[in-house]
Amino acid sequence: MIDKDDLRASVGAGILTEAQAASLKALADSRRGARENLEPGDEPFELFRGFNEIFIVVGLAILTSGWIGVVTFSTIDSSDIRNSLIYSGLLGAVIIWLLSEYFVRRRRMVAPAIALSLMFAANAGYGFAGGLAEIFMVAQGDNSSLALPFILATAAMLAYWYRFRVPFALAIIAVMAFGVSILIAGNSNGAPSTTRDLFLLSADGPFALITLGIGIVVFAIAMAFDMSDPHRVTRRAANGFWLHVVAAPALVNTLALSLLESSGAWSDTVLIAVMSLFALVAIIIDRRSFLIAAISYIVVLSSTVFDGEGAVFTVLLLGAFLVFLGARWESIRAHLLRALPDFIPKHRLPPSV
């Protein structure tokens, strides 16, 4: 066990530089903070570190409500609504940025970081849309003027993440990029008639293909973060987690719903095979979010394809399977990793216990 005195001695002996010693200490603190209360093999997951963070989030929520009221009344009384929206958006962005400098960069708080990320994204979208979009055209169902404002809002959110490195902000960026892509496609091909058109490959328009493509890209970025930190002791692992939360529904929803809508007798078998594949991928990469998305569609499958007692027993067996898997996750994963071929970079996956 290397302590602070060992690090100081290493610097004094010329084995480490001061910068290297500081980086090593930061890594040790990060690893200890992420793993000290977890069972071996469990995923680090953190929404808040104490009730004080919840207290601050409540304060931020009340502050936001008051700010929305002030902006609303000032906009109504303004003779130039467009400029009023631009100024209020810029002022709101500056306030959120300054709050983030304190609560995120200085205090390293988790829950306020998530709240401030959401506030900044909403403020950027509201400010750019209100200042650049044609409001009367949007009110009549013409969204052609919304693409540029939301592209700028996504870019602003990317700048926010680059400055503060809030993992949750990456999920927001992925969702905003998805929204921009759908807006651009809708301007060219017409808006999707229902939400299901976003996931049905058989529907008119490219929306399901866009959803699938966004899911693949986000999954690839998430895996890049994960494989750069296989022991999951740095913020890169948290980046990967939140990106998986976005990628899993995009991938699973598109494939599962499209197969579920198919009338072919083969589609049910293929759907079960696809869901099983997602479950295997989730276990191998050690990300339970993928498995949760897959399981939700197996439940849909059981209630749609099977009737009466068949559906009841399927759900019962599924619940037993989840309980068993939760109890034996690491053992099953260890067997799967040993069965993988050698060309797969297993050293860049989380190690099995």
VOBA-1610 file (N, C-alpha, C; in pm, whole numbers, padded with zeros to 5 digits, always signed):
BEGIN
Met+00085-00119+00000Met+00000+00000+00000Met+00089+00124+00000Ile+00083+00204-00106Ile+00166+00324-00119Ile+00090+00443-00061Asp+00151+00515+00033Asp+00085+00630+00093Asp+00153+00759+00047Lys+00112+00871+00107Lys+00164+01001+00066Lys+00314+01013+00092Asp+00362+00956+00203Asp+00504+00963+00232Asp+00586+00890+00126Asp+00535+00778+00076Asp+00605+00706-00031Asp+00612+00790-00158Leu+00505+00861-00188Leu+00505+00946-00307Leu+00606+01060-00292Arg+00608+01120-00173Arg+00705+01229-00149Arg+00847+01177-00161Ala+00872+01057-00107Ala+01006+00999-00117Ala+01043+00968-00261Ser+00945+00924-00339Ser+00971+00894-00480Ser+01007+01020-00558Val+00937+01130-00524Val+00969+01257-00590Val+01109+01303-00549Gly+01139+01291-00419Gly+01270+01332-00371Gly+01383+01249-00430Ala+01357+01121-00457Ala+01460+01034-00514Ala+01468+01045-00666Gly+01378+01125-00726Gly+01381+01142-00870Gly+01315+01031-00948Ile+01245+00940-00879Ile+01175+00831-00947Ile+01049+00883-01017Leu+00980+00975-00951Leu+00861+01038-01008Leu+00879+01188-01007Thr+00816+01254-01104Thr+00808+01399-01099Thr+00689+01438-01011Glu+00683+01565-00974Glu+00571+01609-00892Glu+00439+01591-00966Ala+00440+01618-01099Ala+00318+01601-01178Ala+00275+01455-01181Gln+00370+01364-01196Gln+00336+01221-01197Gln+00283+01176-01062Ala+00344+01224-00955Ala+00297+01188-00821Ala+00156+01239-00798Ala+00128+01362-00842Ala-00007+01418-00826Ala-00108+01339-00907Ser-00070+01298-01030Ser-00161+01220-01113Ser-00187+01083-01052Leu-00083+01022-00996Leu-00099+00891-00931Leu-00190+00901-00809Lys-00173+01006-00731Lys-00260+01024-00614Lys-00405+01047-00657Ala-00424+01127-00763Ala-00560+01153-00811Ala-00626+01024-00860Leu-00548+00940-00930Leu-00602+00812-00976Leu-00638+00722-00859Ala-00553+00717-00758Ala-00581+00635-00641Ala-00707+00683-00568Asp-00720+00816-00554Asp-00839+00870-00488Asp-00965+00839-00568Ser-00955+00852-00702Ser-01069+00823-00788Ser-01108+00677-00780Arg-01007+00589-00782Arg-01035+00446-00774Arg-01098+00408-00640Arg-01044+00467-00533Arg-01098+00437-00401Arg-01240+00489-00386Gly-01265+00609-00439Gly-01399+00665-00429Gly-01501+00591-00512Ala-01457+00535-00624Ala-01551+00464-00711Ala-01577+00323-00665Arg-01483+00261-00592Arg-01492+00119-00565Arg-01505+00081-00418Glu-01482+00175-00327Glu-01467+00133-00188Glu-01594+00073-00128Asn-01711+00110-00178Asn-01836+00058-00122Asn-01904-00043-00215Leu-01832-00092-00315Leu-01890-00183-00412Leu-01838-00324-00394Glu-01924-00420-00429Glu-01879-00557-00436Glu-01788-00573-00558Pro-01696-00671-00555Pro-01611-00695-00672Pro-01694-00723-00796Gly-01662-00652-00905Gly-01734-00673-01029Gly-01857-00586-01047Asp-01898-00514-00944Asp-02015-00429-00955Asp-01980-00301-01030Glu-02083-00237-01089Glu-02061-00114-01165Glu-02072+00007-01072Pro-01977+00100-01080Pro-01994+00225-01004Pro-02103+00310-01066Phe-02196+00357-00986Phe-02306+00440-01033Phe-02342+00537-00924Glu-02351+00664-00961Glu-02369+00767-00859Glu-02457+00877-00914Leu-02567+00904-00844Leu-02654+01017-00878Leu-02635+01133-00781Phe-02600+01104-00658Phe-02571+01209-00560Phe-02485+01150-00449Arg-02414+01237-00377Arg-02322+01193-00273Arg-02369+01225-00133Gly-02478+01292-00121Gly-02529+01327+00010Gly-02652+01413-00004Phe-02722+01433+00110Phe-02846+01509+00103Phe-02820+01656+00072Asn-02702+01706+00101Asn-02673+01845+00068Asn-02684+01868-00083Glu-02645+01767-00163Glu-02659+01781-00309Glu-02806+01787-00348Ile-02891+01705-00284Ile-03034+01712-00311Ile-03089+01849-00271Phe-03040+01899-00158Phe-03082+02031-00111Phe-03049+02138-00216Ile-02930+02130-00273Ile-02888+02228-00374Ile-02971+02212-00502Val-03000+02088-00540Val-03080+02064-00661Val-03220+02123-00644Val-03278+02106-00524Val-03409+02166-00498Val-03401+02319-00512Gly-03293+02377-00457Gly-03274+02520-00471Gly-03260+02562-00617Leu-03186+02484-00695Leu-03171+02514-00837Leu-03305+02504-00910Ala-03387+02406-00872Ala-03518+02391-00935Ala-03608+02512-00906Ile-03605+02557-00781Ile-03684+02675-00745Ile-03630+02799-00816Leu-03498+02811-00821Leu-03437+02922-00892Leu-03477+02922-01039Thr-03479+02805-01099Thr-03518+02794-01239Thr-03663+02835-01260Ser-03751+02791-01170Ser-03892+02829-01181Ser-03909+02981-01174Gly-03835+03041-01080Gly-03842+03187-01071Gly-03788+03256-01194Trp-03680+03201-01250Trp-03621+03260-01371Trp-03717+03248-01489Ile-03785+03134-01501Ile-03882+03117-01609Ile-03994+03220-01596Gly-04040+03244-01473Gly-04143+03345-01453Gly-04097+03484-01492Val-03973+03519-01451Val-03919+03651-01486Val-03908+03667-01637Val-03856+03564-01704Val-03840+03570-01850Val-03975+03580-01919Thr-04072+03504-01869Thr-04205+03506-01930Thr-04268+03644-01922Phe-04265+03704-01804Phe-04326+03836-01788Phe-04250+03943-01865Ser-04115+03933-01866Ser-04038+04033-01940Ser-04059+04020-02090Thr-04081+03897-02137Thr-04104+03877-02280Thr-04241+03929-02320Ile-04341+03906-02235Ile-04476+03954-02266Ile-04478+04106-02274Asp-04407+04171-02182Asp-04408+04317-02177Asp-04314+04380-02279Ser-04232+04299-02346Ser-04133+04354-02439Ser-04196+04383-02575Ser-04150+04490-02637Ser-04195+04523-02772Ser-04120+04443-02878Asp-04004+04388-02843Asp-03924+04307-02934Asp-03902+04170-02870Ile-03992+04077-02897Ile-03987+03945-02832Ile-03860+03871-02868Arg-03819+03881-02996Arg-03702+03805-03039Arg-03577+03847-02963Asn-03550+03976-02955Asn-03432+04022-02881Asn-03443+03991-02732Ser-03563+03998-02678Ser-03583+03966-02537Ser-03546+03820-02509Leu-03584+03730-02600Leu-03550+03589-02583Leu-03400+03567-02595Ile-03335+03637-02688Ile-03190+03622-02705Ile-03116+03670-02580Tyr-03153+03787-02529Tyr-03085+03842-02411Tyr-03108+03754-02289Ser-03232+03709-02270Ser-03260+03624-02153Ser-03188+03491-02166Gly-03177+03437-02289Gly-03104+03313-02310Gly-02956+03328-02281Leu-02897+03438-02328Leu-02755+03462-02302Leu-02729+03482-02153Leu-02815+03560-02088Leu-02797+03585-01945Leu-02814+03455-01865Gly-02914+03374-01903Gly-02934+03247-01836Gly-02815+03154-01853Ala-02758+03151-01975Ala-02642+03067-02001Ala-02523+03110-01916Val-02503+03240-01902Val-02391+03291-01822Val-02410+03252-01674Ile-02533+03266-01624Ile-02560+03232-01484Ile-02535+03083-01460Ile-02586+02999-01549Ile-02567+02854-01534Ile-02419+02818-01544Trp-02348+02882-01634Trp-02205+02856-01649Trp-02129+02890-01521Leu-02162+03006-01461Leu-02095+03047-01338Leu-02129+02953-01222Leu-02255+02910-01214Leu-02293+02813-01112Leu-02217+02680-01132Ser-02198+02643-01257Ser-02125+02520-01287Ser-01979+02532-01249Glu-01922+02650-01266Glu-01783+02669-01226Glu-01765+02639-01077Tyr-01865+02676-00999Tyr-01854+02653-00855Tyr-01893+02511-00816Phe-02013+02469-00854Phe-02064+02340-00807Phe-02000+02220-00877Val-01960+02237-01003Val-01905+02124-01078Val-01753+02121-01072Arg-01689+02229-01114Arg-01543+02228-01120Arg-01478+02241-00982Arg-01538+02321-00895Arg-01476+02342-00764Arg-01524+02241-00660Arg-01656+02222-00650Arg-01711+02135-00546Arg-01722+01989-00590Arg-01716+01962-00721Arg-01723+01825-00773Arg-01852+01755-00731Met-01963+01824-00733Met-02091+01767-00693Met-02156+01694-00810Val-02221+01583-00782Val-02277+01498-00888Val-02418+01542-00926Ala-02510+01545-00829Ala-02648+01579-00859Ala-02662+01722-00914Pro-02597+01823-00854Pro-02604+01957-00915Pro-02546+01961-01056Ala-02444+01879-01084Ala-02387+01875-01218Ala-02491+01826-01319Ile-02567+01723-01281Ile-02673+01672-01369Ile-02781+01778-01389Ala-02822+01841-01280Ala-02926+01943-01289Ala-02881+02061-01374Leu-02760+02108-01354Leu-02709+02222-01429Leu-02692+02187-01577Ser-02656+02062-01606Ser-02646+02020-01746Ser-02782+02027-01815Leu-02886+01978-01746Leu-03021+01986-01802Leu-03064+02132-01820Met-03033+02214-01721Met-03071+02356-01729Met-03000+02425-01843Phe-02871+02395-01862Phe-02798+02460-01970Phe-02852+02416-02106Ala-02881+02287-02121Ala-02936+02237-02247Ala-03071+02301-02278Ala-03159+02309-02177Ala-03290+02370-02197Ala-03277+02518-02229Asn-03185+02585-02158Asn-03165+02728-02182Asn-03111+02754-02322Ala-03014+02670-02364Ala-02957+02687-02498Ala-03062+02663-02606Gly-03139+02555-02590Gly-03244+02527-02687Gly-03348+02637-02692Tyr-03391+02683-02575Tyr-03491+02790-02568Tyr-03438+02920-02626Gly-03315+02956-02589Gly-03258+03082-02636Gly-03237+03085-02785Phe-03174+02980-02839Phe-03147+02978-02983Phe-03277+02964-03063Ala-03368+02879-03016Ala-03494+02860-03089Ala-03577+02988-03086Gly-03584+03051-02967Gly-03661+03173-02957Gly-03601+03288-03036Gly-03466+03290-03045Gly-03401+03401-03113Gly-03387+03384-03262Leu-03377+03259-03310Leu-03348+03236-03451Leu-03461+03170-03528Ala-03547+03094-03460Ala-03655+03024-03531Ala-03769+03120-03564Glu-03843+03084-03665Glu-03962+03161-03703Glu-04079+03107-03621Ile-04113+03180-03514Ile-04210+03130-03417Ile-04345+03106-03481Phe-04389+03196-03567Phe-04522+03182-03627Phe-04526+03063-03724Met-04415+03035-03792Met-04409+02918-03879Met-04415+02790-03796Val-04344+02789-03683Val-04346+02671-03597Val-04487+02648-03542Ala-04556+02755-03506Ala-04692+02743-03453Ala-04787+02683-03556Gln-04757+02701-03684Gln-04840+02645-03791Gln-04793+02507-03837Gly-04694+02451-03767Gly-04649+02316-03799Gly-04529+02309-03891Asp-04471+02423-03928Asp-04354+02426-04015Asp-04229+02438-03927Asn-04153+02328-03919Asn-04036+02325-03831Asn-03905+02346-03906Ser-03912+02397-04028Ser-03791+02411-04109Ser-03690+02508-04049Ser-03737+02601-03966Ser-03646+02701-03909Ser-03585+02655-03776Leu-03618+02534-03731Leu-03570+02488-03601Leu-03435+02417-03608Ala-03397+02369-03727Ala-03276+02288-03737Ala-03151+02366-03695Leu-03132+02486-03750Leu-03013+02565-03718Leu-03005+02600-03569Pro-03114+02649-03506Pro-03106+02677-03362Pro-03067+02556-03279Phe-03119+02439-03313Phe-03088+02322-03232Phe-02948+02268-03263Ile-02898+02292-03383Ile-02758+02259-03410Ile-02667+02346-03324Leu-02699+02474-03315Leu-02619+02565-03231Leu-02633+02529-03083Ala-02753+02489-03041Ala-02772+02448-02902Ala-02690+02322-02871Thr-02685+02228-02966Thr-02605+02107-02946Thr-02457+02142-02938Ala-02412+02235-03023Ala-02272+02279-03018Ala-02241+02347-02884Ala-02337+02427-02834Ala-02317+02492-02704Ala-02309+02387-02593Met-02390+02284-02603Met-02386+02177-02502Met-02254+02102-02510Leu-02202+02084-02631Leu-02072+02019-02646Leu-01962+02103-02582Ala-01969+02235-02597Ala-01873+02323-02531Ala-01886+02314-02379Tyr-02009+02301-02331Tyr-02031+02286-02186Tyr-01966+02158-02136Trp-01984+02048-02209Trp-01922+01923-02167Trp-01769+01934-02171Tyr-01716+01998-02273Tyr-01571+02010-02286Tyr-01512+02088-02169Arg-01587+02184-02119Arg-01539+02264-02007Arg-01554+02190-01874Phe-01669+02128-01852Phe-01699+02073-01719Phe-01691+01921-01713Arg-01690+01853-01826Arg-01675+01707-01834Arg-01778+01635-01746Val-01902+01680-01753Val-02010+01612-01681Val-02054+01492-01765Pro-02042+01369-01716Pro-02080+01253-01798Pro-02224+01257-01847Phe-02316+01302-01763Phe-02456+01308-01803Phe-02478+01400-01922Ala-02392+01501-01936Ala-02405+01594-02048Ala-02387+01524-02182Leu-02307+01418-02186Leu-02290+01344-02310Leu-02420+01277-02354Ala-02497+01227-02259Ala-02627+01169-02293Ala-02719+01276-02351Ile-02715+01396-02293Ile-02796+01506-02345Ile-02753+01541-02487Ile-02622+01546-02511Ile-02571+01577-02645Ile-02618+01472-02745Ala-02613+01344-02706Ala-02658+01237-02796Ala-02806+01252-02830Val-02888+01282-02729Val-03031+01301-02753Val-03055+01424-02841Met-02981+01532-02818Met-02997+01652-02900Met-02953+01625-03044Ala-02845+01550-03063Ala-02802+01515-03198Ala-02908+01431-03269Phe-02970+01340-03194Phe-03080+01261-03250Phe-03194+01352-03293Gly-03231+01447-03206Gly-03339+01540-03239Gly-03308+01623-03362Val-03184+01672-03373Val-03145+01750-03491Val-03155+01666-03617Ser-03110+01541-03610Ser-03115+01453-03727Ser-03259+01428-03770Ile-03348+01408-03673Ile-03489+01386-03707Ile-03551+01512-03765Leu-03513+01628-03710Leu-03564+01755-03765Leu-03523+01774-03910Ile-03395+01749-03939Ile-03346+01767-04075Ile-03415+01668-04170Ala-03428+01543-04126Ala-03497+01444-04209Ala-03644+01479-04228Gly-03707+01531-04121Gly-03846+01569-04132Gly-03868+01686-04227Asn-03774+01779-04231Asn-03785+01892-04323Asn-03777+01846-04468Ser-03706+01736-04492Ser-03690+01686-04629Ser-03797+01585-04668Asn-03846+01507-04571Asn-03937+01396-04603Asn-04073+01408-04537Gly-04095+01513-04462Gly-04220+01524-04389Gly-04206+01466-04250Ala-04278+01522-04155Ala-04268+01477-04016Ala-04325+01337-04000Pro-04269+01258-03907Pro-04326+01125-03883Pro-04468+01136-03830Ser-04555+01048-03878Ser-04696+01055-03840Ser-04717+01015-03695Thr-04641+00919-03646Thr-04650+00876-03507Thr-04510+00853-03452Thr-04501+00839-03320Thr-04373+00811-03257Thr-04317+00677-03301Arg-04404+00581-03333Arg-04360+00449-03375Arg-04281+00455-03504Asp-04307+00558-03588Asp-04232+00570-03714Asp-04084+00595-03690Leu-04048+00641-03571Leu-03907+00663-03540Leu-03832+00531-03523Phe-03905+00421-03504Phe-03841+00292-03476Phe-03876+00182-03575Leu-03981+00201-03654Leu-04022+00097-03748Leu-03946+00108-03879Leu-03868+00009-03911Leu-03792+00010-04037Leu-03885+00003-04157Ser-04006-00047-04137Ser-04101-00057-04247Ser-04181+00071-04269Ala-04165+00170-04181Ala-04240+00295-04193Ala-04182+00382-04304Asp-04264+00478-04347Asp-04218+00572-04450Asp-04114+00666-04392Gly-04018+00702-04475Gly-03916+00796-04431Gly-03796+00727-04369Pro-03687+00802-04352Pro-03562+00743-04303Pro-03547+00747-04151Phe-03656+00772-04079Phe-03643+00800-03936Phe-03590+00681-03858Ala-03638+00561-03888Ala-03590+00443-03815Ala-03443+00416-03845Leu-03403+00439-03970Leu-03262+00421-04005Leu-03174+00523-03932Ile-03225+00645-03917Ile-03152+00747-03841Ile-03139+00705-03696Thr-03249+00656-03637Thr-03246+00610-03499Thr-03145+00498-03481Leu-03147+00402-03574Leu-03053+00290-03567Leu-02909+00339-03584Gly-02889+00432-03678Gly-02754+00485-03700Gly-02703+00562-03580Ile-02788+00645-03520Ile-02749+00718-03398Ile-02714+00620-03288Gly-02794+00513-03275Gly-02767+00412-03172Gly-02632+00346-03192Ile-02598+00313-03317Ile-02470+00249-03345Ile-02354+00343-03315Val-02366+00469-03357Val-02259+00567-03334Val-02240+00591-03184Val-02350+00611-03112Val-02340+00636-02967Val-02283+00514-02896Phe-02324+00394-02938Phe-02270+00272-02878Phe-02120+00263-02902Ala-02075+00297-03024Ala-01932+00292-03055Ala-01853+00390-02969Ile-01907+00511-02950Ile-01839+00609-02865Ile-01837+00562-02719Ala-01949+00504-02675Ala-01954+00452-02539Ala-01851+00342-02518Met-01836+00254-02616Met-01738+00146-02604Met-01596+00202-02605Ala-01573+00310-02680Ala-01440+00372-02680Ala-01406+00423-02540Phe-01503+00487-02475Phe-01481+00532-02337Phe-01458+00412-02245Asp-01543+00310-02259Asp-01532+00193-02171Asp-01397+00122-02187Met-01354+00104-02312Met-01232+00029-02337Met-01107+00108-02301Ser-01121+00240-02287Ser-01007+00320-02241Ser-00994+00317-02089Asp-01096+00262-02020Asp-01094+00253-01874Asp-01160+00123-01831Pro-01099+00009-01860Pro-01163-00120-01832Pro-01190-00145-01684His-01110-00085-01596His-01132-00104-01453His-01237-00008-01396Arg-01282+00086-01480Arg-01389+00179-01444Arg-01361+00254-01315Val-01250+00325-01318Val-01211+00403-01201Val-01204+00552-01233Thr-01227+00591-01357Thr-01219+00731-01395Thr-01354+00777-01450Arg-01359+00905-01485Arg-01482+00962-01537Arg-01518+00907-01675Arg-01422+00850-01745Arg-01451+00795-01878Arg-01553+00682-01868Ala-01547+00604-01762Ala-01645+00496-01744Ala-01786+00552-01725Ala-01796+00662-01651Ala-01927+00726-01633Ala-01978+00782-01765Asn-01886+00837-01848Asn-01925+00882-01981Asn-01986+00766-02061Gly-01918+00651-02055Gly-01967+00534-02126Gly-02103+00489-02076Phe-02122+00492-01944Phe-02250+00448-01887Phe-02366+00529-01943Trp-02355+00661-01939Trp-02467+00745-01982Trp-02489+00734-02133Leu-02383+00714-02209Leu-02401+00694-02353Leu-02469+00560-02382His-02438+00457-02304His-02507+00329-02320His-02657+00344-02291Val-02691+00429-02195Val-02832+00450-02162Val-02908+00505-02282Val-02841+00586-02366Val-02904+00639-02486Val-02898+00538-02601Ala-02785+00470-02615Ala-02766+00380-02729Ala-02857+00258-02720Ala-02872+00202-02600Ala-02949+00078-02586Ala-03093+00092-02634Pro-03169+00193-02589Pro-03306+00205-02640Pro-03311+00228-02791Ala-03218+00307-02846Ala-03220+00333-02990Ala-03200+00204-03069Leu-03106+00121-03026Leu-03079-00005-03097Leu-03189-00107-03072Val-03222-00130-02946Val-03318-00234-02913Val-03457-00198-02963Asn-03500-00073-02942Asn-03633-00032-02987Asn-03650-00052-03137Thr-03552-00009-03214Thr-03565-00017-03359Thr-03573-00161-03407Leu-03481-00245-03364Leu-03480-00384-03409Leu-03598-00462-03354Ala-03625-00447-03224Ala-03731-00526-03161Ala-03868-00486-03212Leu-03896-00356-03219Leu-04028-00312-03263Leu-04052-00346-03409Ser-03948-00335-03492Ser-03962-00371-03633Ser-03993-00519-03649Leu-03925-00604-03573Leu-03952-00747-03580Leu-04087-00781-03519Leu-04125-00707-03414Leu-04252-00732-03349Leu-04369-00698-03441Glu-04349-00599-03529Glu-04454-00559-03622Glu-04462-00650-03744Ser-04358-00729-03766Ser-04357-00817-03882Ser-04458-00930-03864Ser-04524-00967-03975Ser-04625-01073-03969Ser-04569-01210-04001Gly-04442-01216-04035Gly-04383-01345-04072Gly-04367-01436-03951Ala-04380-01566-03976Ala-04367-01662-03867Ala-04226-01666-03812Trp-04129-01626-03895Trp-03989-01630-03854Trp-03951-01515-03762Ser-04034-01408-03762Ser-03994-01286-03692Ser-03984-01307-03541Asp-04072-01391-03485Asp-04068-01415-03341Asp-03938-01483-03299Thr-03897-01581-03379Thr-03772-01651-03350Thr-03653-01557-03363Val-03653-01475-03468Val-03545-01380-03487Val-03542-01278-03374Leu-03660-01236-03329Leu-03667-01137-03221Leu-03606-01194-03093Ile-03640-01318-03060Ile-03583-01380-02942Ile-03431-01392-02956Ala-03385-01427-03078Ala-03241-01438-03101Ala-03172-01303-03086Val-03236-01196-03138Val-03177-01061-03128Val-03171-01016-02982Met-03278-01041-02907Met-03279-01003-02767Met-03176-01083-02687Ser-03160-01209-02722Ser-03058-01291-02656Ser-02919-01237-02687Leu-02898-01192-02811Leu-02769-01135-02849Leu-02740-01008-02769Phe-02842-00924-02753Phe-02823-00803-02672Phe-02789-00839-02528Ala-02853-00944-02476Ala-02823-00987-02339Ala-02679-01034-02329Leu-02631-01110-02428Leu-02492-01157-02427Leu-02395-01040-02435Val-02426-00944-02522Val-02340-00826-02534Val-02335-00750-02402Ala-02452-00735-02338Ala-02457-00663-02210Ala-02370-00731-02105Ile-02374-00864-02100Ile-02294-00936-02001Ile-02146-00925-02033Ile-02110-00939-02160Ile-01969-00936-02199Ile-01907-00800-02170Ile-01978-00692-02206Ile-01922-00559-02182Ile-01952-00511-02041Asp-02027-00592-01964Asp-02058-00561-01824Asp-02136-00431-01810Arg-02241-00418-01894Arg-02330-00302-01887Arg-02473-00351-01875Arg-02531-00334-01758Arg-02664-00386-01733Arg-02772-00304-01801Ser-02743-00181-01842Ser-02843-00098-01910Ser-02888-00164-02040Phe-02798-00228-02110Phe-02836-00298-02232Phe-02930-00413-02202Leu-02902-00484-02096Leu-02987-00598-02061Leu-03126-00552-02020Ile-03135-00441-01949Ile-03266-00390-01907Ile-03349-00355-02029Ala-03289-00291-02129Ala-03363-00256-02250Ala-03408-00382-02324Ala-03321-00482-02332Ala-03357-00606-02400Ala-03469-00678-02326Ile-03460-00684-02194Ile-03560-00755-02115Ile-03697-00689-02129Ser-03700-00556-02134Ser-03829-00488-02147Ser-03901-00530-02273Tyr-03826-00555-02380Tyr-03890-00597-02504Tyr-03923-00745-02505Ile-03852-00824-02427Ile-03893-00963-02412Ile-04027-00969-02340Val-04049-00879-02243Val-04179-00871-02176Val-04287-00834-02276Val-04257-00735-02361Val-04353-00698-02465Val-04382-00817-02556Leu-04277-00889-02592Leu-04293-01006-02677Leu-04383-01110-02611Ser-04360-01135-02483Ser-04436-01238-02414Ser-04584-01202-02405Ser-04614-01075-02387Ser-04754-01033-02375Ser-04822-01017-02509Thr-04742-01012-02618Thr-04799-00993-02752Thr-04811-01123-02828Val-04705-01202-02825Val-04703-01325-02902Val-04779-01437-02832Phe-04759-01445-02698Phe-04824-01551-02622Phe-04952-01499-02560Asp-05047-01587-02540Asp-05176-01549-02482Asp-05199-01623-02350Gly-05276-01561-02262Gly-05321-01628-02141Gly-05209-01679-02055Glu-05214-01808-02024Glu-05116-01868-01935Glu-04975-01861-01991Gly-04962-01866-02124Gly-04829-01858-02185Gly-04757-01730-02148Ala-04830-01618-02152Ala-04769-01489-02118Ala-04733-01484-01970Val-04822-01536-01885Val-04798-01532-01740Val-04674-01613-01704Phe-04664-01734-01757Phe-04550-01819-01726Phe-04421-01763-01786Thr-04431-01697-01903Thr-04312-01637-01964Thr-04257-01527-01874Val-04346-01440-01825Val-04303-01331-01736Val-04246-01388-01607Leu-04309-01495-01555Leu-04261-01558-01433Leu-04120-01613-01452Leu-04100-01684-01563Leu-03967-01740-01591Leu-03866-01628-01614Leu-03911-01519-01677Leu-03822-01407-01702Leu-03776-01344-01571Gly-03869-01328-01476Gly-03832-01274-01346Gly-03732-01363-01275Ala-03756-01495-01281Ala-03662-01589-01219Ala-03525-01582-01286Phe-03526-01564-01418Phe-03399-01554-01491Phe-03321-01430-01448Leu-03391-01317-01430Leu-03324-01193-01389Leu-03266-01206-01249Val-03343-01266-01159Val-03293-01284-01022Val-03169-01373-01024Phe-03176-01483-01099Phe-03061-01573-01109Phe-02941-01503-01171Leu-02968-01425-01277Leu-02859-01355-01345Leu-02795-01252-01253Gly-02879-01181-01175Gly-02823-01084-01082Gly-02736-01149-00976Ala-02772-01270-00936Ala-02694-01340-00834Ala-02567-01402-00892Arg-02569-01440-01019Arg-02457-01513-01078Arg-02394-01437-01195Trp-02412-01307-01200Trp-02366-01227-01314Trp-02218-01250-01341Glu-02135-01236-01240Glu-01990-01245-01260Glu-01946-01385-01300Ser-02010-01486-01244Ser-01974-01623-01280Ser-02007-01650-01426Ile-02127-01609-01468Ile-02166-01627-01608Ile-02074-01548-01699Arg-02042-01427-01658Arg-01956-01343-01740Arg-01816-01402-01753Ala-01765-01460-01645Ala-01633-01522-01651Ala-01629-01635-01752His-01734-01718-01755His-01740-01827-01852His-01750-01774-01995Leu-01828-01668-02014Leu-01841-01609-02148Leu-01708-01551-02196Leu-01635-01482-02107Leu-01508-01423-02146Leu-01406-01531-02183Arg-01407-01641-02110Arg-01315-01749-02144Arg-01349-01813-02278Ala-01477-01809-02314Ala-01518-01869-02441Ala-01496-01779-02561Leu-01467-01651-02538Leu-01446-01559-02649Leu-01317-01593-02723Pro-01315-01572-02856Pro-01192-01598-02931Pro-01082-01498-02894Asp-00959-01535-02925Asp-00844-01456-02881Asp-00831-01323-02953Phe-00892-01310-03074Phe-00874-01184-03147Phe-00955-01070-03084Ile-01048-01101-02995Ile-01122-00996-02924Ile-01033-00942-02812Pro-01017-00810-02804Pro-00928-00751-02701Pro-00989-00760-02561Lys-00984-00878-02503Lys-01045-00899-02371Lys-00977-00818-02261His-00850-00782-02284His-00780-00702-02183His-00836-00560-02172Arg-00916-00519-02271Arg-00976-00387-02268Arg-01121-00391-02222Leu-01165-00509-02181Leu-01297-00525-02119Leu-01280-00531-01968Pro-01385-00497-01892Pro-01373-00509-01746Pro-01334-00651-01707Pro-01236-00667-01622Pro-01193-00802-01585Pro-01302-00874-01505Ser-01307-01006-01522Ser-01401-01084-01444Ser-01339-01121-01311Val-01424-01146-01214Val-01377-01178-01079Val-01356-01328-01067
//
